Amino acid sequence: MHGWAIAKRIQQISGEVLQVQQGSLYPALQPLEQQGWIRGKWEESETGREAKFYTLTAAGRKQLEQETANWNRLSGAINLVIEKA
């Protein structure tokens, strides 16, 4: 997906709760690309304009799994604290 589509997808999946601004998204994508977790390629978009399309790499998929596990552990711990409060 290209950046605008990624932002729209996040908004859609979150039930319109999360809205990522372009000024936040692109600076966040750059380090992911530098780490080799995503790959960017310039292509023509559906509107006929050039856009950078991003794909998750194998290393990115592995990192996503690690980050998801960490998030699940952390959010589970937070939920326990809230439930006991």
C-alpha positions in Angstrom: 0.0 0.0 0.0 1.1 3.6 -0.4 1.2 5.9 2.6 -2.3 7.5 2.2 -3.8 4.0 1.9 -2.0 2.9 5.0 -3.4 5.8 6.9 -6.9 5.1 5.7 -6.6 1.4 6.5 -5.6 2.2 10.0 -8.5 4.5 10.4 -10.9 1.9 8.9 -9.6 -1.0 11.0 -9.7 1.0 14.2 -13.4 1.9 13.7 -12.4 5.5 12.9 -10.8 5.9 16.3 -7.2 6.2 15.1 -6.3 8.8 12.5 -2.7 9.0 11.4 -1.7 12.3 9.8 0.6 12.3 6.8 3.1 14.4 8.8 3.4 11.5 11.3 3.1 8.5 9.0 6.0 9.2 6.6 8.6 10.0 9.2 7.5 6.7 11.0 7.9 4.7 7.8 11.4 5.9 7.1 13.1 4.1 10.0 11.1 1.0 9.3 12.5 1.0 5.8 16.0 1.7 7.0 15.8 -1.3 9.4 14.7 -3.5 6.5 11.3 -4.2 8.0 9.4 -2.7 5.1 10.4 -2.2 1.5 9.3 0.9 -0.5 9.0 1.1 -4.2 7.8 4.0 -6.4 4.9 3.1 -8.7 2.0 4.7 -10.3 -1.1 4.8 -8.0 -4.7 4.3 -9.0 -5.0 8.0 -9.6 -2.1 8.0 -12.1 0.3 9.8 -9.7 3.6 8.4 -8.5 3.4 7.0 -5.0 5.7 5.0 -2.8 4.2 1.6 -2.1 5.3 -0.3 1.0 5.4 -4.0 1.7 6.3 -5.9 4.8 9.5 -7.9 4.5 10.2 -11.3 6.1 12.3 -9.5 8.8 9.4 -7.1 9.2 7.0 -9.9 9.8 9.3 -11.4 12.4 9.6 -8.0 14.1 5.9 -7.5 14.0 5.4 -10.9 15.7 7.9 -9.9 18.5 6.3 -6.4 18.9 2.8 -8.0 19.0 3.9 -10.5 21.7 5.4 -7.6 23.7 2.3 -5.5 23.4 0.0 -8.4 24.4 2.2 -9.0 27.5 2.2 -5.3 28.5 -1.5 -4.7 27.8 -2.4 -7.8 29.7 -0.4 -6.6 32.7 -2.0 -3.2 32.5 -5.4 -4.8 32.4 -4.6 -6.9 35.6 -3.6 -3.7 37.4 -6.8 -1.9 36.4 -8.9 -4.8 37.4 -7.3 -5.0 40.8 -7.6 -1.2 41.4 
